[in-house]
Amino acid sequence: MNRRTLGRTGLSVSEIGSQWNARWSGCAPTGSTSSTVQIVYNLARREAEDTFLPTAQAANVGVIAREPLANGFLAGRYNADSTWERGDIRSRMPRPYVTQLAALGQRVRELAEKSGMTATQLALKFVLDRGEVASAIVGMKTVRQVEENLNAGM
C-alpha cells in the first residue's frame, strides 16, 4: 500500500500534540498523515525551542525552517538605515524590529568572521544543527549564494 504524507505550515504547539496524525477537517486525503511542519525559525525567532521543537521531535514530525536568514538580516545584508521598495516584505517591518535585526545580523557577521565562516553560513548552521530541523528554506538568487548556502551544511 502506498502511504502518502503531507506537510503543514503555520501550526501552533497545541496543534502538533497527540492529535498530530489526525486528518485536519477533511483537508487531508484519506489514509494520509502529516510528517513535516514548516515554521519560522532562526537566530532572531527562537521561541519554538522551548516547546514546539521538542513536541515535534516527540511526535516524530520533521521541522522545515522557513526564513532561516530572517529575510537577509542574519546574512549581514542590511543595516538599520536600509530601505526597500514598496511591496518588499521588509518595507512593512516596524523600524524598531529592523534595527534589532540589523544589530543581530552585525553580531552574527562578527562571530562568523572569527569562526572562518560567512554570516549566512553561521546562521544556517545554527538552524540546521538542531536535531529537530529536517531542512531549511532559503532564498537564493545567484550561484555564489547557492554555493555559500551549501557550504553551511558541511
Contacts in CASP RR format, 6 or more apart in sequence:
PFRMAT RR
TARGET T0000
AUTHOR 0000-0000-0000
METHOD contacts of the structure
MODEL  1
MNRRTLGRTGLSVSEIGSQWNARWSGCAPTGSTSSTVQIVYNLARREAED
TFLPTAQAANVGVIAREPLANGFLAGRYNADSTWERGDIRSRMPRPYVTQ
LAALGQRVRELAEKSGMTATQLALKFVLDRGEVASAIVGMKTVRQVEENL
NAGM
3 31 0 8 1.000
3 32 0 8 1.000
3 33 0 8 1.000
4 29 0 8 1.000
4 31 0 8 1.000
4 32 0 8 1.000
4 33 0 8 1.000
5 32 0 8 1.000
5 33 0 8 1.000
5 34 0 8 1.000
5 35 0 8 1.000
5 36 0 8 1.000
6 28 0 8 1.000
6 32 0 8 1.000
6 33 0 8 1.000
6 34 0 8 1.000
6 35 0 8 1.000
7 34 0 8 1.000
7 35 0 8 1.000
7 36 0 8 1.000
7 37 0 8 1.000
7 38 0 8 1.000
8 24 0 8 1.000
8 34 0 8 1.000
8 36 0 8 1.000
8 37 0 8 1.000
8 38 0 8 1.000
9 37 0 8 1.000
9 38 0 8 1.000
9 39 0 8 1.000
9 66 0 8 1.000
10 37 0 8 1.000
10 38 0 8 1.000
10 39 0 8 1.000
11 37 0 8 1.000
11 39 0 8 1.000
13 51 0 8 1.000
13 52 0 8 1.000
13 55 0 8 1.000
16 37 0 8 1.000
16 52 0 8 1.000
16 55 0 8 1.000
16 56 0 8 1.000
16 59 0 8 1.000
16 61 0 8 1.000
17 55 0 8 1.000
17 59 0 8 1.000
18 59 0 8 1.000
20 34 0 8 1.000
20 59 0 8 1.000
20 61 0 8 1.000
21 33 0 8 1.000
21 34 0 8 1.000
23 30 0 8 1.000
23 31 0 8 1.000
23 32 0 8 1.000
24 34 0 8 1.000
28 34 0 8 1.000
34 61 0 8 1.000
35 60 0 8 1.000
35 61 0 8 1.000
35 62 0 8 1.000
36 61 0 8 1.000
36 62 0 8 1.000
36 63 0 8 1.000
36 64 0 8 1.000
36 134 0 8 1.000
37 56 0 8 1.000
37 61 0 8 1.000
37 62 0 8 1.000
37 63 0 8 1.000
37 64 0 8 1.000
38 63 0 8 1.000
38 64 0 8 1.000
38 65 0 8 1.000
38 66 0 8 1.000
38 137 0 8 1.000
39 48 0 8 1.000
39 52 0 8 1.000
39 63 0 8 1.000
39 64 0 8 1.000
39 65 0 8 1.000
39 66 0 8 1.000
40 65 0 8 1.000
40 66 0 8 1.000
40 67 0 8 1.000
41 48 0 8 1.000
41 53 0 8 1.000
41 63 0 8 1.000
41 65 0 8 1.000
41 66 0 8 1.000
41 67 0 8 1.000
41 68 0 8 1.000
41 127 0 8 1.000
41 130 0 8 1.000
41 133 0 8 1.000
42 65 0 8 1.000
42 67 0 8 1.000
42 68 0 8 1.000
42 69 0 8 1.000
42 70 0 8 1.000
42 74 0 8 1.000
42 123 0 8 1.000
42 126 0 8 1.000
42 127 0 8 1.000
43 70 0 8 1.000
43 74 0 8 1.000
43 104 0 8 1.000
43 108 0 8 1.000
43 123 0 8 1.000
43 126 0 8 1.000
43 127 0 8 1.000
44 70 0 8 1.000
44 73 0 8 1.000
44 74 0 8 1.000
44 100 0 8 1.000
44 101 0 8 1.000
44 104 0 8 1.000
45 67 0 8 1.000
45 70 0 8 1.000
48 63 0 8 1.000
49 130 0 8 1.000
53 63 0 8 1.000
53 130 0 8 1.000
53 132 0 8 1.000
53 133 0 8 1.000
54 132 0 8 1.000
56 62 0 8 1.000
56 63 0 8 1.000
56 132 0 8 1.000
57 131 0 8 1.000
57 132 0 8 1.000
62 132 0 8 1.000
62 133 0 8 1.000
62 134 0 8 1.000
63 130 0 8 1.000
63 132 0 8 1.000
63 133 0 8 1.000
63 134 0 8 1.000
64 133 0 8 1.000
64 134 0 8 1.000
64 135 0 8 1.000
64 136 0 8 1.000
64 137 0 8 1.000
65 127 0 8 1.000
65 128 0 8 1.000
65 133 0 8 1.000
65 135 0 8 1.000
65 136 0 8 1.000
65 137 0 8 1.000
66 136 0 8 1.000
66 137 0 8 1.000
67 137 0 8 1.000
68 74 0 8 1.000
68 123 0 8 1.000
68 124 0 8 1.000
68 127 0 8 1.000
68 128 0 8 1.000
68 136 0 8 1.000
68 137 0 8 1.000
68 138 0 8 1.000
69 75 0 8 1.000
69 120 0 8 1.000
69 123 0 8 1.000
69 124 0 8 1.000
69 138 0 8 1.000
69 139 0 8 1.000
70 101 0 8 1.000
70 104 0 8 1.000
70 105 0 8 1.000
70 123 0 8 1.000
71 89 0 8 1.000
71 90 0 8 1.000
71 93 0 8 1.000
71 101 0 8 1.000
72 78 0 8 1.000
73 98 0 8 1.000
73 101 0 8 1.000
73 102 0 8 1.000
73 104 0 8 1.000
73 105 0 8 1.000
74 101 0 8 1.000
74 104 0 8 1.000
74 105 0 8 1.000
74 108 0 8 1.000
74 119 0 8 1.000
74 120 0 8 1.000
74 123 0 8 1.000
75 105 0 8 1.000
75 118 0 8 1.000
75 119 0 8 1.000
75 120 0 8 1.000
75 123 0 8 1.000
76 102 0 8 1.000
76 105 0 8 1.000
76 106 0 8 1.000
76 108 0 8 1.000
76 109 0 8 1.000
76 119 0 8 1.000
76 120 0 8 1.000
78 90 0 8 1.000
78 98 0 8 1.000
78 101 0 8 1.000
78 102 0 8 1.000
79 102 0 8 1.000
79 106 0 8 1.000
80 98 0 8 1.000
80 99 0 8 1.000
80 102 0 8 1.000
80 103 0 8 1.000
82 90 0 8 1.000
82 98 0 8 1.000
82 102 0 8 1.000
83 91 0 8 1.000
84 90 0 8 1.000
84 91 0 8 1.000
85 91 0 8 1.000
90 98 0 8 1.000
93 101 0 8 1.000
105 119 0 8 1.000
105 123 0 8 1.000
108 119 0 8 1.000
108 122 0 8 1.000
108 123 0 8 1.000
109 119 0 8 1.000
111 122 0 8 1.000
112 118 0 8 1.000
112 119 0 8 1.000
112 121 0 8 1.000
112 122 0 8 1.000
115 122 0 8 1.000
117 125 0 8 1.000
117 152 0 8 1.000
118 148 0 8 1.000
120 145 0 8 1.000
120 148 0 8 1.000
120 149 0 8 1.000
120 152 0 8 1.000
121 148 0 8 1.000
121 149 0 8 1.000
121 151 0 8 1.000
121 152 0 8 1.000
121 153 0 8 1.000
122 152 0 8 1.000
123 152 0 8 1.000
124 136 0 8 1.000
124 138 0 8 1.000
124 149 0 8 1.000
124 152 0 8 1.000
124 153 0 8 1.000
125 152 0 8 1.000
125 153 0 8 1.000
127 133 0 8 1.000
127 136 0 8 1.000
128 135 0 8 1.000
128 136 0 8 1.000
128 152 0 8 1.000
128 153 0 8 1.000
138 149 0 8 1.000
139 145 0 8 1.000
140 146 0 8 1.000
140 149 0 8 1.000
END
